[in-house]
Amino acid sequence: MRYSVVYEQGDTSWGAYVPDLPGCVAVGATRAELETLIVEAIGAYLDDLRDSGHPVPHPGAPLGWSMSPDESAPTPNGTTATTPSGTLSPPGAPRA
């Protein structure tokens, strides 16, 4: 099972959360540190669910888009959009 993780860069740190695991979050000084911490947080979260007899939720659909600030939003019909820094494609679409 693979859970989607949302990464957010703040002014002084990085944060991450797992939409399918409410309350499963991590904060780190760098993206590399955060990636280690969120993996540990997911493991601890799932262990706690199992230990307490709760079901482990199945991962939802993968997150759909990744954009940098200089890119424009995807087109409403889901087609590929060209941006100043490259090409955005909808999930599952072949890469150009």
Helices and strands as residue ranges (DSSP letters): E 6-9, E 14-17, E 25-28, H 31-51, E 81-83, E 86-88
